[in-house]
Amino acid sequence: MNRKNQPKFGEVWVTLEGTKSRPVLIYNNGITIDVDLGIARITTKKHDIFDVEIKRWQDVNLNEASYVRCSKLSNIPAYKFDYKIGQLHADDLLAVREKIKEFVDKDFVKEFQRYGV
């Protein structure tokens, strides 16, 4: 993958997860092509309170109503992305950002409380 085709923040790409192709949201860009990119899985079923409904899922070229799994964040190398399917609308992206912050803050608070901080 050349730099021109490098996945960018807010884009939805398809990547292979095990044996299943899955759409993912790029929520954190790497600096160079060799750096892993932060992704959030996209699914058609809501699993927990940290899943965000993609209100404008048709604009992203998804086949059906979908959710971003803000509690299922991971990193994968840029070369593992197959192809771009769309760009998340700014309103949906802001909702995802807020939910990721909420998820991360929840974990920090829990850990601080555990250590008496």
N, C-alpha and C positions, 0 to 999 in steps of 0.2 A: 504494500500500500504506500503510495507516495504522499507527501505532505498535503497536496491539494485535496486528496480524498480522505484526509485524517478526520475522524469523528470529532465533532465540536459540541460544546456545551449546549444543552437544550434540544439536541437532535435525537431522533429515535432511529436506532439501527437494529438489524437482525444479526444475532450471533448464535453460534452453536453452543448449547448448554447440555452436556452429556450427548445424547443422541437426538435431542429436540432443538429445532430452530426456535428462537424466542426473541421477541422484541424487547429492547432495553433502552432506557433513557440515559444519555450521557449527562451526569450531574457535576463532573469534575474533569477538566481537561488536564492532560499531561503536558509538560513543557516541550518535550521532543517526541519523536515517533517511537523511541525505545521505552518510554515511560508508560506504565499502566494507566488506564483511564477508569475513573469512578463511574459505576453504573448502578442503576436501580432497575430491578426486574419489572416487567409489565405483564399483567395477567388479566383474564376476563372475569375472575371471581374475587370478591372482597374477602380477605382472610382475617384482618385485624384492624384495630382503630387507627393504625398508621398508614393504611392504604388510602390513596387519594384518587378519586374518580377523575378520569380525563373527560372533561365536559365536551371538548371539541375533538373527540376521537376521530371523526370522519376527516377532519382537516389534516390529521397526521397519517392518513391512509391506513388506519387500523381496520380490520375486518368487522369488529364488533366493539360494543362498549367495553372499556378497559379501565384498569386501575394501576397506578404506580405504587409498588411495594416499598415504601420509605423505610421499613424496618429490615429490608433485605438488600442492603448495600454491599457491593463488593468491587473489586478491581480486576480488570483483565487487560492483557496487552492489546494494543491497537491492531495488530495483525490478525486478531481473532474475529474482527468484525467483518460480516459478509457484505451487507449493503445498507444504505440509508433508505428509510421509508418516509421520513418526514421530519418536521420541526414542531415541537410542542408549542402551542399558543402561549403567549406571555402570561395570561391569566392562570392557565393550568400550571405553568412553570412556577409562578409565585406561590400557588397553593402547595406545590411539592416542596419548595424551599422552606416554607413555614412548618410543614409537617416533619421534614428532616430535622430542622432545628428543635422542634418539640421532642422528637425521638431521642436525639443526642443529649439534650438537656435532661431528659428523664433519667437516662443512664448515669450522667454525671452526678445528679442529685442523689440517686440511689447509692453510688459509690462513695460520695462524700459522707453521707449518713452512716454508711457501714464503717467508715474509718473515723467517725466522730469529728469530721471537719465542718 
